[in-house]
């Protein structure tokens, strides 16, 4: 009797290992997509809070303006002058802004800007509420909800419409 494995047995074991590793890769990819998406949304919430805090500290209106055609947002000082401090892409432009229910805002230098939220020196939202719904790949969309009550921001998961 010979010791060892036959070629067929080795090929079956290799096939099983390949299937297990490939399913693990798919699950890891989905987890990474979720992590990147959540991280990008958290960055947006941090930027909104930054604008609110700058408005409180300086007495100037600071805000965040969005494009409904690109996955990009702009940090803006002074609504009227529209001084753009920084432009940021959401997930390198791969995300999709699905819905914006913020007041219209037009910028002279950036025609893609369509909506914006601006904070006053007391930290509230210049008298309006709204939301931005953002999607990424096949993940469930998330919504950032703005309330004019003291500039409250909430991040929540929503079903696509």
C-alpha angles and dihedrals in degrees: 000000000000124000122226141054130294122239091251092054091051092049092050091051091048091050091051092048090050092051093049093048094047092051089050090052092053092051091046091051092053091048091050091049090052091047093050092047094049091046092052091049091049089051089053091050090049090051091050090051089047090055090048093049092047090052091052094046099043104030090232125115112257124181152157122248126198139204118221091204101048134041092243137109134192132218106222134191116209114006093225099050093035097212104184110217097180141347118217131191118217108234092342090302094302095112122086126226100219102180138002123192099176127117116281115263126182123198122203096219101035111051093182091067108101108156138029146178119213130191125215127216092271089057097247126123105260089260105303141100128207149142142228119211116202129187133191126194111307096332122118111270120252128213130209108208121202121202123191089220099106092323096290116185125197130183116206141165116246138185115247116253 
